[in-house]
Amino acid sequence: MTEEVKQPVFQIQSVYLKDLSLEQPNSPQIFLEKEAPGFEVAINVSYNELGNNFYETSVTATVTAKVGEKVAYLVEGKQCGIFNIQGIPAEAMDSVLGINCPTIIYPYLRANIADTITKAGFPPIHLAEINFEAHYRERMQEKAAKAEEAPAAVQ
């Protein structure tokens, strides 16, 4: 009797906007400024197991626009996806959740952030594409560096 080989399963169950906030601490005066704002963008990826082969991956973006030292706006959005993933080797799951899933979710987040900024009365800002594989590798290198430093700090 031969053992049945299971085909890998990767299905999107849901993509949803979990959190979205907008702050305009210097409105309405900020709209009278002539200087173009400068931007800071921070991206974070996280994921967790929900059980029964379901996983949630989240991509959070924080966009801060400043004119000089004044904050024009701060937008933070958290886009999530629920994925049914089966038949993937355990050693590959971390990269699937940290690369493949964010690659699917991120375009939705980009659109939500751009839409929010436009509806707030500012010119749209379109977040750049992200190479989530490079982002993942960078996070793994940082994690490894911290792990190497931790034992040295204990001594």
ChimeraX attribute file (.defattr): number of C-alpha atoms within 10 A of each C-alpha:
attribute: neighborCount
match mode: 1-to-1
recipient: residues
	/A:1	3
	/A:2	4
	/A:3	5
	/A:4	6
	/A:5	7
	/A:6	9
	/A:7	9
	/A:8	11
	/A:9	13
	/A:10	17
	/A:11	12
	/A:12	15
	/A:13	12
	/A:14	12
	/A:15	17
	/A:16	14
	/A:17	16
	/A:18	13
	/A:19	11
	/A:20	17
	/A:21	12
	/A:22	17
	/A:23	14
	/A:24	14
	/A:25	13
	/A:26	12
	/A:27	12
	/A:28	10
	/A:29	9
	/A:30	18
	/A:31	11
	/A:32	8
	/A:33	12
	/A:34	8
	/A:35	10
	/A:36	10
	/A:37	17
	/A:38	13
	/A:39	15
	/A:40	10
	/A:41	14
	/A:42	10
	/A:43	15
	/A:44	13
	/A:45	22
	/A:46	13
	/A:47	18
	/A:48	13
	/A:49	13
	/A:50	12
	/A:51	9
	/A:52	9
	/A:53	13
	/A:54	17
	/A:55	19
	/A:56	20
	/A:57	23
	/A:58	27
	/A:59	24
	/A:60	20
	/A:61	22
	/A:62	18
	/A:63	20
	/A:64	19
	/A:65	20
	/A:66	18
	/A:67	16
	/A:68	12
	/A:69	9
	/A:70	12
	/A:71	19
	/A:72	24
	/A:73	22
	/A:74	19
	/A:75	19
	/A:76	20
	/A:77	23
	/A:78	23
	/A:79	24
	/A:80	27
	/A:81	22
	/A:82	22
	/A:83	22
	/A:84	17
	/A:85	18
	/A:86	17
	/A:87	13
	/A:88	14
	/A:89	9
	/A:90	9
	/A:91	8
	/A:92	9
	/A:93	14
	/A:94	14
	/A:95	16
	/A:96	16
	/A:97	23
	/A:98	22
	/A:99	20
	/A:100	15
	/A:101	25
	/A:102	27
	/A:103	18
	/A:104	15
	/A:105	22
	/A:106	25
	/A:107	16
	/A:108	16
	/A:109	25
	/A:110	18
	/A:111	13
	/A:112	17
	/A:113	26
	/A:114	18
	/A:115	15
	/A:116	19
	/A:117	19
	/A:118	13
	/A:119	11
	/A:120	14
	/A:121	9
	/A:122	13
	/A:123	11
	/A:124	14
	/A:125	17
	/A:126	12
	/A:127	16
	/A:128	9
	/A:129	10
	/A:130	13
	/A:131	11
	/A:132	18
	/A:133	16
	/A:134	11
	/A:135	15
	/A:136	17
	/A:137	14
	/A:138	12
	/A:139	15
	/A:140	13
	/A:141	11
	/A:142	12
	/A:143	12
	/A:144	12
	/A:145	11
	/A:146	11
	/A:147	11
	/A:148	11
	/A:149	11
	/A:150	11
	/A:151	9
	/A:152	8
	/A:153	7
	/A:154	6
	/A:155	5
